[in-house]
Amino acid sequence: MLTEKEKQRYLRHILLKEIGEAGQLKLKQAKVLVIGAGGLACPALQYLAAAGVGRIGVIDDDLVDSSNLQRQILFSEKNIGEPKVIAAKNRLQEMNSSIEIIAYNERLTAKNAPVLFPAYDIIVEGSDNFTTKYLANDAAVLAGKPLVFGSIFKFDGQVSVFNYLNGPTYRCLFPEPGSAEEMPSCSEVGVLGILPGIIGNLQANEVLKMILGIGNVLSGKLLLFDALEMQTRILPFSKNPDVVVKELEETDSSCGTTTLESISYQEYISAPENYTLLDVRTEKERAIRHIGGLHIPLPELQDRYKELHSHNNLLIYCSSGLRSTKAISKLKDYFTEKEMYNLEGGLKKVKL
């Protein structure tokens, strides 16, 4: 039952005949897991908590960085360097102390997904890489849970709901991941700060509709949003009977397919003479901050790779580890015997 305090808090919901006290009680009893604590997840988490969803889990292993503050509205300057899930949990509990927030300070993997997903009613996918999206989709299918999908790119966003009542899944739209080069991240191309707020809130809206049993869920529909033109389109798609998920495969969240050996910054500074640093970020990023070494932006590698002929034990870095993974994948085609290492976590994990 709802307490008197809860009835007062959620009065504007209760006044809606489509929700009422019975609907608010459904929200109180609901359990939602949010994957990621970044741009999409922050607004989704904020509104799910405000709406009174009784148990909210959030899983992410990243730390708050100053570059997150442009769009990740749960965090402030005082949170820089903190685990995102801990900072998010603290902020959400301040907003609504009557709900339960569970923080999983880890990355979603093929090992923990089968344990976590059955404990929740709905999964919200708010990660920033495609391999996690495929992993989340497959785990949701195997657990029989609906997956609320969101994606952003520069000024455009997408929203859909997969595996709702055994409906179409992410793989019905995109059967297999593309190559690493086809999957840019926000750190590479940028994103309008307001965009993830819009898309994340649309994801939260789909969650509430499913819990409450109202409206038309975006199952079998892909909503496209253009922030520059303020236009939306909805594209229908069907379930592909040929797409069958039988088991989970461990994925590399960096979107690459190369087997990598990663080295932490602490390992590097203990013996810097053993490595040649290579920065594959843009000129603008390097001008803001770098840790030295050679500089060849990722898109220029295929034309400038010969500059690396005389350098061994390459330690390649970018902002988060995504582009450095792609760089290693490219360079392995040219230097099959050369030792290459990925800077673990990229510059985000480097505290100078």
C-alpha positions as CSV (number, residue, x, y, z in Angstrom):
1,M,0.0,0.0,0.0
2,L,1.0,3.6,-0.4
3,T,1.7,5.6,2.7
4,E,0.1,9.0,3.3
5,K,3.4,10.6,2.6
6,E,3.7,8.8,-0.7
7,K,0.1,9.7,-1.7
8,Q,1.0,13.3,-1.2
9,R,4.3,13.1,-3.0
10,Y,2.8,11.4,-6.1
11,L,-0.5,13.3,-6.0
12,R,-0.1,14.5,-9.6
13,H,0.2,10.9,-10.8
14,I,-2.7,9.8,-8.7
15,L,-4.9,12.5,-10.1
16,L,-4.5,10.9,-13.6
17,K,-7.2,8.4,-14.1
18,E,-4.8,6.3,-16.2
19,I,-2.6,5.9,-13.1
20,G,-4.4,6.5,-9.8
21,E,-3.2,4.9,-6.6
22,A,-3.2,1.4,-8.2
23,G,-0.8,2.6,-10.9
24,Q,1.5,4.3,-8.4
25,L,1.6,1.1,-6.4
26,K,2.7,-0.7,-9.5
27,L,5.6,1.8,-9.8
28,K,6.5,1.3,-6.2
29,Q,6.7,-2.5,-6.7
30,A,8.6,-2.2,-10.0
31,K,12.3,-3.1,-10.4
32,V,14.3,-1.5,-13.2
33,L,18.0,-2.0,-14.1
34,V,19.8,0.8,-15.9
35,I,23.0,-0.1,-17.8
36,G,25.4,2.8,-17.7
37,A,25.5,6.0,-15.6
38,G,26.3,8.4,-18.4
39,G,24.4,10.9,-20.7
40,L,21.4,8.7,-21.4
41,A,21.2,7.1,-18.0
42,C,21.4,10.3,-15.9
43,P,18.0,11.7,-17.0
44,A,16.4,8.3,-17.1
45,L,17.5,7.6,-13.6
46,Q,16.4,11.0,-12.4
47,Y,12.9,10.7,-13.7
48,L,12.4,7.0,-12.7
49,A,13.5,7.9,-9.2
50,A,11.2,10.9,-9.1
51,A,8.3,8.8,-10.4
52,G,8.6,6.4,-7.5
53,V,10.0,3.3,-9.1
54,G,10.6,1.2,-6.0
55,R,13.9,-0.5,-6.9
56,I,16.5,0.9,-9.4
57,G,19.8,-0.8,-10.1
58,V,22.5,1.0,-12.0
59,I,25.7,-0.7,-13.4
60,D,28.8,1.1,-14.6
61,D,32.5,1.0,-13.8
62,D,33.5,4.5,-15.0
63,L,34.5,7.5,-12.9
64,V,33.1,11.0,-13.2
65,D,35.2,13.2,-15.5
66,S,35.0,16.9,-16.0
67,S,34.1,16.3,-19.7
68,N,30.9,14.5,-18.5
69,L,29.4,17.5,-16.8
70,Q,28.3,19.0,-20.1
71,R,25.5,16.4,-20.3
72,Q,25.5,14.0,-17.3
73,I,23.2,16.1,-15.1
74,L,23.3,13.9,-12.0
75,F,26.9,15.0,-11.3
76,S,28.6,18.2,-10.2
77,E,32.2,19.3,-10.0
78,K,32.5,17.8,-6.5
79,N,31.9,14.4,-8.0
80,I,34.9,14.4,-10.4
81,G,37.0,11.3,-9.8
82,E,34.2,9.4,-8.0
83,P,32.6,6.2,-9.3
84,K,29.6,7.3,-11.3
85,V,27.3,4.7,-9.8
86,I,28.1,5.9,-6.3
87,A,27.7,9.6,-7.1
88,A,24.4,8.7,-8.9
89,K,23.1,6.7,-6.0
90,N,23.8,9.4,-3.5
91,R,22.1,12.0,-5.7
92,L,19.1,9.9,-6.4
93,Q,18.6,9.0,-2.7
94,E,18.7,12.7,-1.9
95,M,15.9,13.2,-4.4
96,N,13.8,10.3,-3.1
97,S,14.7,8.5,0.1
98,S,11.8,6.2,0.0
99,I,13.0,4.1,-2.9
100,E,15.9,1.6,-3.2
101,I,19.0,2.4,-5.3
102,I,21.5,-0.4,-5.9
103,A,24.9,0.5,-7.3
104,Y,26.9,-2.0,-9.2
105,N,30.4,-0.6,-9.7
106,E,31.4,-2.9,-12.5
107,R,31.1,-3.3,-16.2
108,L,28.3,-5.4,-17.7
109,T,29.7,-8.7,-18.8
110,A,28.5,-12.1,-20.1
111,K,29.1,-13.4,-16.5
112,N,27.2,-10.9,-14.5
113,A,24.3,-10.2,-16.9
114,P,22.6,-13.6,-16.4
115,V,22.7,-13.0,-12.6
116,L,21.5,-9.4,-12.7
117,F,18.8,-9.4,-15.4
118,P,16.4,-11.9,-13.8
119,A,16.2,-9.8,-10.6
120,Y,14.6,-6.9,-12.5
121,D,11.4,-6.3,-14.5
122,I,12.8,-4.0,-17.2
123,I,16.3,-3.2,-18.5
124,V,17.2,0.3,-19.7
125,E,20.2,0.3,-22.0
126,G,22.2,3.5,-21.6
127,S,25.7,2.5,-22.5
128,D,28.0,4.3,-24.9
129,N,29.2,1.4,-27.0
130,F,27.7,-1.0,-29.4
131,T,29.1,-4.3,-28.0
132,T,27.4,-3.6,-24.6
133,K,24.2,-2.9,-26.5
134,Y,24.4,-6.3,-28.2
135,L,25.3,-8.0,-24.9
136,A,22.3,-6.3,-23.1
137,N,20.0,-7.3,-25.9
138,D,21.0,-10.9,-25.9
139,A,20.9,-11.2,-22.1
140,A,17.4,-9.6,-22.1
141,V,16.2,-12.1,-24.6
142,L,17.5,-15.0,-22.6
143,A,16.1,-13.6,-19.4
144,G,12.7,-12.8,-21.0
145,K,13.0,-9.1,-20.1
146,P,12.0,-6.0,-22.2
147,L,15.0,-3.8,-23.1
148,V,14.5,0.0,-23.5
149,F,17.1,1.1,-26.1
150,G,18.6,4.6,-26.6
151,S,21.3,5.8,-28.8
152,I,22.8,9.3,-29.6
153,F,25.1,10.6,-32.3
154,K,26.0,14.3,-32.6
155,F,22.5,15.9,-33.0
156,D,20.4,12.7,-33.6
157,G,18.9,10.2,-31.3
158,Q,17.0,6.9,-31.4
159,V,14.7,5.1,-29.0
160,S,13.0,1.7,-29.2
161,V,11.8,-1.1,-27.0
162,F,13.1,-4.6,-27.7
163,N,11.9,-8.0,-26.6
164,Y,8.6,-6.6,-25.3
165,L,6.1,-9.5,-25.1
166,N,8.5,-11.5,-27.2
167,G,8.6,-8.8,-29.9
168,P,11.4,-7.7,-32.2
169,T,14.9,-7.4,-30.7
170,Y,18.0,-5.3,-31.4
171,R,19.3,-8.0,-33.7
172,C,16.2,-7.9,-35.8
173,L,17.3,-4.3,-36.8
174,F,21.1,-4.9,-36.7
175,P,21.9,-8.6,-36.8
176,E,25.6,-8.3,-36.2
177,P,27.9,-5.5,-34.9
178,G,29.8,-3.5,-37.5
179,S,33.5,-3.1,-37.6
180,A,35.3,-1.0,-35.0
181,E,35.9,1.7,-37.6
182,E,32.1,2.0,-38.2
183,M,31.3,2.6,-34.5
184,P,32.4,6.1,-33.4
185,S,31.9,7.1,-29.8
186,C,30.8,10.5,-28.3
187,S,34.5,11.1,-27.3
188,E,35.4,10.9,-31.0
189,V,32.6,12.9,-32.6
190,G,31.0,14.9,-29.8
191,V,27.3,15.2,-28.9
192,L,24.9,18.1,-28.2
193,G,24.6,18.2,-24.4
194,I,20.8,18.5,-24.4
195,L,20.3,15.5,-26.7
196,P,20.9,12.7,-24.2
197,G,18.5,14.4,-21.8
198,I,15.8,14.2,-24.4
199,I,16.5,10.6,-25.4
200,G,17.0,9.5,-21.8
201,N,13.7,10.9,-20.8
202,L,12.0,9.2,-23.7
203,Q,13.5,6.0,-22.5
204,A,12.1,6.6,-19.0
205,N,8.7,7.3,-20.6
206,E,8.7,3.9,-22.2
207,V,9.6,2.3,-18.9
208,L,6.6,4.0,-17.1
209,K,4.2,3.0,-19.9
210,M,5.2,-0.7,-19.6
211,I,4.9,-0.7,-15.8
212,L,1.6,1.1,-15.8
213,G,0.2,-0.8,-18.8
214,I,-0.8,2.4,-20.6
215,G,-0.2,3.9,-24.1
216,N,1.5,2.3,-27.0
217,V,5.0,0.9,-26.3
218,L,7.7,1.5,-29.0
219,S,7.9,-2.2,-29.7
220,G,8.6,-2.9,-33.4
221,K,9.1,0.8,-33.9
222,L,12.3,2.9,-34.0
223,L,11.8,6.6,-33.0
224,L,14.3,8.9,-34.7
225,F,14.9,12.4,-33.3
226,D,16.6,15.2,-35.0
227,A,17.5,18.0,-32.5
228,L,18.5,20.5,-35.2
229,E,15.3,20.3,-37.2
230,M,13.1,19.3,-34.2
231,Q,11.7,16.5,-36.2
232,T,10.7,13.0,-35.2
233,R,10.0,9.9,-37.4
234,I,8.9,6.5,-36.4
235,L,10.1,3.6,-38.5
236,P,8.3,0.2,-38.1
237,F,10.3,-3.0,-38.2
238,S,9.3,-6.7,-37.7
239,K,10.6,-9.6,-35.7
240,N,13.1,-11.7,-37.7
241,P,12.4,-15.4,-37.1
242,D,15.9,-16.2,-38.3
243,V,17.5,-14.3,-35.4
244,V,17.8,-16.7,-32.4
245,V,19.9,-16.0,-29.3
246,K,21.1,-19.2,-27.7
247,E,23.9,-18.0,-25.4
248,L,25.9,-15.0,-24.4
249,E,29.3,-14.3,-25.8
250,E,31.9,-12.3,-23.9
251,T,32.3,-9.0,-25.6
252,D,35.1,-6.4,-25.7
253,S,33.4,-3.1,-24.7
254,S,35.8,-1.2,-26.7
255,C,34.1,-2.5,-29.9
256,G,37.3,-4.0,-31.2
257,T,37.9,-7.5,-32.2
258,T,41.6,-7.6,-31.6
259,T,42.9,-9.5,-28.5
260,L,44.6,-6.7,-26.5
261,E,47.1,-6.4,-23.8
262,S,46.4,-3.4,-21.6
263,I,48.8,-1.5,-19.4
264,S,47.8,0.9,-16.7
265,Y,49.3,4.3,-16.5
266,Q,50.9,3.3,-13.2
267,E,52.7,0.4,-14.9
268,Y,53.8,2.8,-17.7
269,I,55.3,5.4,-15.4
270,S,57.2,2.8,-13.5
271,A,59.2,2.0,-16.7
272,P,58.5,4.7,-19.4
273,E,61.7,3.8,-21.2
274,N,60.2,0.5,-22.2
275,Y,57.4,2.0,-24.3
276,T,56.7,4.5,-27.2
277,L,53.6,6.5,-26.5
278,L,51.2,7.1,-29.4
279,D,48.3,9.5,-29.0
280,V,45.5,8.8,-31.6
281,R,43.1,11.6,-30.6
282,T,42.3,14.7,-32.5
283,E,44.5,17.9,-32.6
284,K,41.9,19.7,-30.4
285,E,42.0,17.1,-27.8
286,R,45.7,16.9,-27.7
287,A,46.0,20.7,-27.3
288,I,43.8,20.5,-24.2
289,R,45.7,17.6,-22.5
290,H,48.2,14.9,-23.3
291,I,50.9,12.7,-21.7
292,G,53.4,13.1,-24.5
293,G,54.5,10.7,-27.1
294,L,53.9,10.6,-30.9
295,H,50.7,11.9,-32.3
296,I,48.8,10.5,-35.2
297,P,45.0,11.0,-35.2
298,L,43.1,7.7,-35.8
299,P,41.7,8.7,-39.2
300,E,45.2,9.4,-40.5
301,L,46.8,6.1,-39.4
302,Q,46.3,4.4,-42.7
303,D,48.2,7.1,-44.5
304,R,50.9,7.7,-41.8
305,Y,51.6,4.3,-40.4
306,K,55.1,4.1,-41.9
307,E,56.1,6.8,-39.4
308,L,56.0,4.1,-36.8
309,H,58.3,1.6,-38.5
310,S,61.3,2.4,-36.2
311,H,59.2,2.4,-33.0
312,N,58.7,-0.6,-30.9
313,N,56.5,-1.5,-27.9
314,L,53.8,1.0,-28.8
315,L,51.6,2.1,-25.9
316,I,48.6,3.6,-27.6
317,Y,46.2,6.0,-25.9
318,C,43.0,8.0,-26.5
319,S,40.4,9.4,-24.2
320,S,38.7,6.2,-23.0
321,G,40.3,3.3,-24.7
322,L,38.0,3.0,-27.6
323,R,40.0,4.6,-30.4
324,S,43.3,3.1,-29.1
325,T,41.7,-0.3,-29.6
326,K,40.7,0.6,-33.1
327,A,44.2,1.9,-33.8
328,I,45.7,-1.4,-32.7
329,S,43.3,-3.3,-34.9
330,K,44.4,-1.2,-37.9
331,L,48.1,-1.3,-37.1
332,K,48.1,-5.1,-36.7
333,D,47.4,-5.2,-40.4
334,Y,50.7,-3.4,-41.1
335,F,52.9,-4.6,-38.3
336,T,52.1,-8.2,-37.5
337,E,55.1,-8.7,-35.3
338,K,55.3,-5.3,-33.5
339,E,54.3,-5.3,-29.8
340,M,51.4,-3.0,-29.1
341,Y,49.6,-2.2,-25.9
342,N,46.4,-0.3,-25.0
343,L,46.5,2.3,-22.2
344,E,43.9,0.9,-19.8
345,G,40.9,3.2,-19.5
346,G,42.6,6.0,-21.6
347,L,43.3,9.4,-20.3
348,K,40.1,9.3,-18.2
349,K,41.9,7.1,-15.8
350,V,45.1,9.1,-15.7
351,K,45.4,11.5,-12.8
352,L,48.4,13.8,-13.2
